Amino acid sequence: MNRVLLSTIVPLLAAFAVFGTALATTYVRVEKDGTKTYSDRPIPGGTPVEIQPAQTYSAPSTPGVDTSRPREEQELMQAATFHYTGCKITPQNDQTFTNPQDVLVSVSLTPALRAGDSVTLSVDGSALPGGGSELSATLAHPERGSHTVTARVADRSGKSVCDATSTFHVMRSNLNSPTRTPPKLPPRPTPH
C-alpha cells in the first residue's frame, strides 16, 4: 500500500515542480502586424515579461472582537454595549379613537428584535397576552377614557434595553350626551 501511495505522490510532486517553474517566467513577442504572442518558453525575438502578483485583499479585523476570549464572554460584552436605535410604540401619543371595537398595540424596533430578547406590552399597567417575541397585541373593546401603553424589551438577563410609553384616548358615544342629536322620528299619523 505504501508503494502505491508513494508511486502516485512522487510523479504529482514532480509535475507541480515543473509546472511551478514554467509559470515563473512568461515571454512575449510583438509580431509585424502588432499582435502579441505569449509563451511560457523562450521564443525567438521574445522578451521576458514580469508578471505582477495577483491583487489580494485582507479584511481588517473586526473591532471589539477579541478572539483570545471565550465565545460566551464575547457575547456578554457585546450584549452589554447593545442598544436599539429606534423603539416606537403605536398608538401614537395623544391619538384618539371613537367607538373602537379594538385597538392594535405594537412596537417597532430598529434593528429588529434580537434573538433572546423578550417584549412585554401593557395597557394601564396590565400586560397584554402574547409577549415574548410578539411585537403586537390587540386590546379588545377598550373602555372610554385615557389609557397608557407601555412597551418594554428586555435582554436575556432581564435588563431593559428599550422602553416606550404612549397615551391614547377612547371616546364612546353616550345616549344621554347633551351634544347628541336625537334621531328624526317619522311623523305620527293623525286620526280621521
C-alpha positions in Angstrom: 0.0 0.0 0.0 2.8 2.4 0.8 4.4 1.7 -2.6 1.2 2.5 -4.4 0.8 5.8 -2.4 4.5 6.7 -3.0 4.3 5.9 -6.7 1.3 8.2 -7.0 2.6 11.1 -4.9 6.1 11.4 -6.4 5.0 12.0 -10.0 2.5 14.5 -8.8 5.1 16.4 -6.9 7.4 16.4 -9.9 4.6 17.7 -12.1 3.9 20.5 -9.7 7.6 21.5 -9.6 7.8 21.6 -13.4 4.5 23.4 -13.7 5.5 25.9 -11.0 8.8 26.8 -12.7 7.1 27.1 -16.1 4.7 29.7 -14.7 7.6 31.7 -13.2 8.6 33.4 -16.5 6.4 34.5 -19.4 7.8 35.6 -22.7 6.2 38.0 -25.2 7.0 38.7 -28.9 5.4 41.5 -30.9 4.5 40.4 -34.4 4.8 42.6 -37.6 1.0 43.3 -37.5 1.2 44.5 -33.9 -0.3 41.4 -32.3 1.4 39.9 -29.3 2.4 36.2 -28.9 2.8 35.0 -25.3 4.7 31.8 -24.3 5.9 30.1 -21.2 9.1 29.1 -23.0 11.7 31.4 -24.6 10.7 32.3 -28.2 12.9 33.9 -30.9 12.6 37.7 -30.7 10.7 37.4 -27.4 11.4 39.2 -24.2 10.7 38.1 -20.7 7.7 39.8 -19.1 7.4 40.5 -15.4 4.0 39.4 -14.2 2.7 41.3 -11.2 1.4 39.1 -8.4 -2.4 38.9 -8.2 -4.1 41.7 -6.3 -5.4 40.4 -3.0 -7.4 41.9 -0.2 -7.3 41.1 3.5 -10.2 42.4 5.5 -9.3 44.4 8.7 -10.0 42.7 11.9 -13.5 43.4 13.4 -13.2 46.0 16.2 -14.3 44.9 19.6 -13.9 41.2 18.8 -11.2 39.6 20.9 -10.5 36.0 19.7 -8.5 35.2 22.8 -11.6 35.3 25.0 -14.2 32.6 25.2 -17.2 33.0 22.9 -19.7 33.3 25.9 -17.6 36.1 27.3 -17.5 37.9 24.0 -21.3 37.6 23.6 -21.8 39.1 27.1 -19.5 42.0 26.2 -21.4 42.7 23.0 -24.8 42.4 24.9 -23.6 45.0 27.4 -23.0 47.5 24.7 -26.0 46.7 22.5 -28.9 49.1 22.3 -31.9 49.6 19.9 -31.6 52.8 17.9 -35.3 53.0 17.4 -38.1 52.0 19.8 -41.5 53.3 18.6 -44.9 52.4 20.0 -48.3 52.6 18.5 -50.9 54.0 19.1 -49.1 57.3 18.9 -49.2 59.7 21.9 -52.5 61.5 22.2 -54.2 59.6 19.4 -57.9 59.4 19.8 -60.3 56.6 18.8 -64.0 57.0 18.6 -66.1 53.9 19.4 -63.4 51.3 18.5 -64.1 47.6 18.6 -60.4 47.0 19.4 -57.1 48.8 19.4 -53.8 47.4 18.0 -50.9 48.0 20.3 -47.5 47.4 18.7 -43.8 48.3 19.0 -41.4 48.7 16.1 -37.7 48.2 16.8 -34.5 49.3 14.9 -32.6 47.0 14.5 -35.1 44.1 14.5 -35.8 42.1 17.7 -32.6 40.4 18.7 -32.6 36.6 19.5 -33.1 36.1 23.2 -34.7 39.4 23.9 -38.4 39.5 25.1 -41.1 42.0 24.6 -43.8 43.0 27.2 -46.7 45.1 26.1 -49.0 46.5 28.7 -52.0 48.8 29.0 -52.6 50.8 32.2 -50.1 48.5 34.0 -51.7 45.2 32.9 -49.7 43.0 30.5 -51.4 42.1 27.2 -51.5 38.5 26.2 -48.7 37.3 23.9 -45.4 38.7 24.9 -42.1 37.0 24.3 -41.2 37.6 20.7 -44.6 39.1 19.7 -44.3 42.8 18.8 -48.1 43.5 18.8 -51.3 42.6 20.6 -54.9 43.6 20.4 -56.8 45.4 23.1 -60.4 44.3 22.7 -63.2 46.8 23.3 -61.2 49.3 25.4 -63.1 51.4 27.9 -63.8 55.1 27.5 -61.1 57.4 28.7 -57.3 57.7 28.5 -55.0 54.7 28.5 -51.3 54.4 28.9 -49.5 51.9 26.7 -46.0 50.7 27.6 -43.6 48.5 25.7 -40.5 47.0 27.4 -37.8 45.0 25.6 -35.5 43.1 28.0 -32.4 41.1 27.2 -31.6 37.6 28.4 -30.6 38.8 31.8 -33.8 40.8 32.3 -32.2 44.1 31.8 -34.3 46.6 29.9 -32.8 47.6 26.6 -35.8 49.5 25.2 -38.7 51.3 26.8 -41.5 53.3 25.1 -44.7 54.8 26.5 -47.7 56.4 24.9 -51.1 57.6 26.0 -54.2 57.2 23.8 -57.8 58.2 24.3 -61.1 56.4 23.6 -64.3 58.2 23.1 -67.6 56.4 23.3 -71.0 57.8 22.4 -73.5 58.1 25.2 -77.2 58.2 24.6 -77.6 60.8 27.3 -74.9 63.1 25.9 -76.1 66.8 25.6 -74.3 67.1 22.2 -76.1 64.1 20.8 -78.7 64.8 18.2 -81.8 62.7 18.7 -82.8 60.7 15.6 -85.6 62.1 13.5 -88.7 60.1 14.0 -91.4 59.7 11.3 -94.4 61.9 11.9 -97.3 60.4 13.8 -100.4 59.5 11.9 -103.3 61.8 12.6 -106.7 60.2 13.4 -109.5 60.8 10.8 
